[in-house]
Amino acid sequence: MRGKIKKHFDKIANDYDFYKERQKYYYSNLKELLGSLIPEGRNVFEVGCGTGDLLASLNPKSGYGMDISGEMINLAKSKHKLQNKLKFSTIWPEGKFDYIFMSDVIEHLENSKEIFSKISKLMDKKSRFIITMANPVWEPLLMMAEKLKLKMPEGPHKRIAFDDLRIIIQESGMKIVKHDYKLLVPVKIPVITNFANKYLGKPLRQFAFIEYSVAVIS
C-alpha cells in the first residue's frame, strides 16, 4: 500500500496546489485552526507536508516538513526556497519538536501505530501532537465529490473512527487531551455557509467536516 500511496501523490503533485485553490475556504479554515493550536516561533514538524503551505503559514522558528512523495518535496523546496527556517525532506527527522502535526494524512497511513510510536520519540513532556482529518461521516459525500471531479483525488485510504484512533495513540505512549470538531460546511455557499458555521456549528458539531485531536506524552 505504501508504494501505491507514494505513486498516487507523485502523480497528483503538479495539480496539488490547483486543488487547494479550488478548496480555498476549507484550507483557510484549516490554517486558522492550526494557528490557534500552534503558536508562532516554535519548532514544528509536519508529517505529510505536501507542498509545504500549512507549515509555512504557522511561521515557525524552525519547520521540518516530511512527505512520502519526492515530487511533493521538490515542489515544497521550490515554493519556499527563500524561507531558510523551513526544511523539506522524504527522510524522518531527529531531535525533539515543540509541535508535531498531520493534516488529512492519517487515513493514508499503512501502519499508524508504527508512525505514532516514531512520533512519540520526537516529543518531550511539553510537546503537542495534533491530528486533523475529515470527519468519517462525510466519506460518502467526499467520494461523490471526487467522482464529479470537485475535489482532489484521494488515492488509497481508510477513514478511522475516533475510538480506534484513541487506542492507537495510547498504545504509542501518548494520550489525547483534546478532541473536537470544526467547520460544519467546508465550502463557500452564499448565505448558507456563514449562517450554518456561525449558528449551527456548536449544536451540530459532531457533524462538522474537520475532526481534530491533540495528544501529549502519557
C-alpha positions in Angstrom: 0.0 0.0 0.0 2.9 2.4 0.8 4.1 2.1 -2.8 0.6 2.8 -4.2 0.3 5.9 -1.9 3.6 7.3 -3.0 2.8 6.7 -6.6 -0.6 8.4 -6.2 0.9 11.6 -4.6 3.8 11.7 -7.0 1.2 11.6 -9.8 -1.0 14.5 -8.5 1.8 16.6 -7.2 1.7 19.1 -10.0 -2.0 19.6 -9.6 -1.9 19.7 -5.8 -2.0 23.5 -5.4 -4.6 23.8 -8.1 -7.0 21.6 -6.0 -6.1 23.5 -2.8 -7.0 26.8 -4.5 -10.4 25.3 -5.5 -10.9 24.3 -1.9 -9.6 27.6 -0.6 -12.3 28.1 2.0 -11.5 24.8 3.7 -7.8 25.3 3.6 -8.1 28.8 5.0 -10.1 27.5 8.0 -7.6 24.6 8.4 -4.8 27.1 8.6 -6.8 29.2 11.2 -7.4 26.1 13.3 -3.7 25.0 13.2 -2.7 28.6 14.0 -4.9 28.5 17.1 -3.3 25.3 18.3 0.4 26.0 17.3 1.9 29.4 18.4 4.3 31.2 16.1 8.0 30.9 16.7 8.1 27.2 17.7 10.0 24.2 16.4 7.4 22.3 14.3 7.4 19.1 12.4 4.7 18.3 9.8 4.1 14.7 8.7 2.8 14.6 5.2 3.6 18.2 4.2 2.6 18.2 0.6 3.9 21.4 -1.0 4.6 23.0 2.4 1.9 25.7 2.7 0.4 24.7 6.0 3.8 24.5 7.7 4.9 27.9 6.2 1.6 29.5 7.4 2.5 28.7 11.0 5.6 31.0 10.9 7.7 28.5 13.0 11.1 29.2 14.5 12.2 26.2 12.5 9.9 23.9 10.5 10.6 20.4 9.1 8.2 19.0 6.5 8.4 15.4 5.5 6.4 13.7 2.8 6.4 10.2 1.2 6.3 11.9 -2.2 9.6 13.1 -3.6 7.6 15.1 -6.2 5.8 17.0 -3.4 9.1 17.7 -1.6 10.7 19.1 -4.7 7.7 21.5 -5.2 7.8 22.5 -1.5 11.5 23.3 -1.7 11.0 25.4 -4.8 8.0 27.3 -3.4 9.6 28.1 -0.1 13.3 28.3 -1.1 13.6 31.8 0.4 12.5 30.7 3.8 15.7 29.4 5.4 13.8 28.3 8.6 11.9 25.7 6.6 13.3 22.3 5.6 11.6 19.7 3.4 12.6 16.0 3.0 11.5 12.5 2.5 13.7 11.4 5.4 12.4 11.1 9.0 13.9 13.9 11.3 15.9 13.6 14.5 15.7 15.6 17.7 12.7 16.9 19.6 9.9 19.2 18.5 7.6 21.6 20.3 4.7 20.7 17.9 4.1 17.9 15.5 1.1 17.7 13.3 -0.5 15.9 10.4 -3.5 17.1 8.4 -5.5 14.7 6.1 -2.8 12.1 6.4 -3.8 9.5 8.9 -6.3 7.9 6.5 -3.3 7.1 4.2 -1.0 5.5 6.8 -0.5 1.8 6.3 0.6 1.3 9.9 -0.4 4.3 12.0 0.8 2.7 15.3 4.3 2.4 13.9 4.3 6.0 12.8 2.8 7.3 16.0 5.5 5.4 18.0 8.1 7.1 15.9 6.4 10.5 16.5 6.4 9.9 20.3 10.2 9.6 20.3 10.4 13.1 18.8 8.4 14.5 21.8 9.1 15.5 25.3 6.6 16.4 28.1 5.9 19.8 26.7 5.4 18.7 23.1 2.0 18.5 21.4 0.9 16.2 18.6 -2.0 17.4 16.5 -4.1 15.4 14.1 -6.7 16.8 11.8 -8.8 14.7 9.4 -12.0 14.7 7.5 -14.9 13.5 9.8 -15.7 9.9 8.6 -19.4 10.8 8.4 -18.5 12.9 5.3 -17.0 9.9 3.4 -20.0 9.3 1.1 -20.1 13.0 0.1 -16.4 13.1 -0.4 -16.4 10.1 -2.7 -19.2 11.6 -4.7 -17.4 14.9 -5.0 -14.3 13.1 -6.2 -16.3 11.3 -8.9 -17.6 14.7 -10.0 -14.0 16.0 -10.1 -14.9 18.6 -7.5 -12.1 17.6 -5.1 -8.6 16.3 -5.1 -8.3 12.5 -5.9 -7.9 10.8 -2.5 -6.0 7.7 -3.6 -5.7 4.7 -1.3 -7.1 5.5 2.1 -9.2 4.3 5.0 -11.1 6.6 7.4 -10.5 6.0 11.1 -13.0 6.4 13.9 -12.0 8.4 17.0 -12.3 5.4 19.3 -9.8 3.5 17.2 -7.5 6.5 17.0 -7.5 6.9 20.8 -6.5 3.3 21.3 -3.6 3.6 18.8 -2.5 6.8 20.4 -2.5 5.2 23.8 -0.6 2.1 22.5 2.1 4.5 21.1 2.8 6.1 24.6 0.6 9.1 24.3 -2.8 10.3 25.5 -5.4 12.6 23.9 -6.0 15.8 25.8 -8.4 17.5 23.4 -10.8 16.2 20.8 -13.2 18.5 18.8 -14.8 19.4 15.5 -14.8 22.5 13.3 -16.4 23.8 10.1 -19.9 22.4 9.6 -19.9 23.5 6.0 -16.5 23.3 4.3 -17.3 25.0 1.0 -18.3 28.6 0.3 -22.1 28.8 -0.4 -23.5 32.3 -0.3 -25.6 32.9 2.9 -25.8 29.2 3.8 -22.1 28.7 4.7 -21.8 31.7 7.1 -25.2 31.0 8.7 -24.5 27.3 9.2 -21.0 27.7 10.6 -21.9 30.6 12.9 -25.2 29.4 14.3 -25.3 25.7 13.8 -21.7 24.8 14.3 -21.9 24.2 18.0 -25.2 22.2 18.2 -24.2 20.1 15.2 -20.5 20.0 16.0 -20.2 16.2 15.6 -21.2 16.5 12.0 -18.6 19.2 11.2 -16.1 18.5 8.5 -12.9 18.8 10.4 -12.2 16.4 13.3 -9.1 17.0 15.3 -7.2 15.7 18.3 -4.3 16.9 20.4 -2.1 14.4 22.2 0.8 14.5 24.6 3.2 12.0 26.1 1.5 10.0 28.7 
